[in-house]
Amino acid sequence: MPPKLSIDMEEIKKMFSDLGNKIDEIKSETKNIHAELSTVRAEQKKTWEKMETENKFLKKEIEVLSKRCLQLEDEHRKKNLIITGMEYDSNKTEIENFKGIAVKLGLAQTEINSLRIDQAIRMKKKAPGKQGDVIVKFCSTSDKICVLKAAKNAKLKGIYIKEDFSLAVRSIRKKLVGPMLNARKLSLKAFLSADKLIIEKDGKRNVYTFSIDQEGLKSLQKNFKLDLSQLLSIEQSDEDENGPG
């Protein structure tokens, strides 16, 4: 019987040897897998870093393009006026209808004839029974200003003439109306110009805008001391102002 035991021991030794070899193979494979995983992780990290860099770059590009689009829109609207309450006469063009308004504004016939108007477009009706607003596109800013000043002096009943601003500019102007009215309460000359609030005192001028990000007034130009808290002491108004008040 002892020889049988000897054979069994040899088989056991061989089994342990094979098992050891298998373990070594597994360890080697595991090491290789870890190395491959490390390589994949490193490559993945580089890819993510590259994507983050590209993403930041694209965000900046989008911001630049968005600002440029807003600038182009404002530039496109710069020579426009919006007229509310202008009667519609189907026998006349909208430009002719507008010139009828210009007469009521007190403009001389020579001034009216010299106005260079690119086109006048009537928008859709806002409500039944009401005429749609008319956008008058001038060929020059000076002609637009001429009509705008005449409108402020004439103050026609039922007819409102204002500048054509983008939604972004209108939103900022709405926030600036309250501070403008407060400045006037302080006996300061204050008016809006596009998306800026201009306040004048003793020949000096401060210029502000409203920062959407900071939710407050932002100083663009400061030539005299003014406590901003005095400009923000009343609630914002829906009123809109055009040009010097």
Number of C-alpha atoms within 10 A of each C-alpha: 5 7 8 8 10 11 11 12 12 11 12 12 12 12 12 12 12 12 12 12 12 12 12 12 12 12 12 12 12 12 12 12 12 12 12 12 12 12 12 12 12 12 12 12 12 12 12 12 12 12 12 12 12 12 12 12 12 12 12 12 12 12 12 12 12 12 12 12 12 16 13 12 14 18 13 14 17 19 21 26 22 19 20 18 16 21 17 15 10 8 8 10 14 21 17 13 18 22 17 14 19 19 13 15 19 15 18 12 12 8 14 17 10 10 19 14 17 13 14 20 15 17 12 11 11 10 8 7 7 13 17 20 20 24 23 23 24 21 15 15 12 13 19 21 17 13 21 19 15 16 21 17 10 13 13 14 7 8 13 15 23 19 21 21 21 18 12 12 16 15 15 18 27 17 26 30 23 20 26 25 21 17 22 15 13 12 11 15 18 26 23 22 15 20 20 19 26 22 23 17 15 8 7 10 15 18 18 19 22 21 13 13 6 8 9 14 19 16 15 12 12 13 12 13 8 13 7 14 10 13 20 19 11 12 10 15 14 13 11 14 18 16 17 13 12
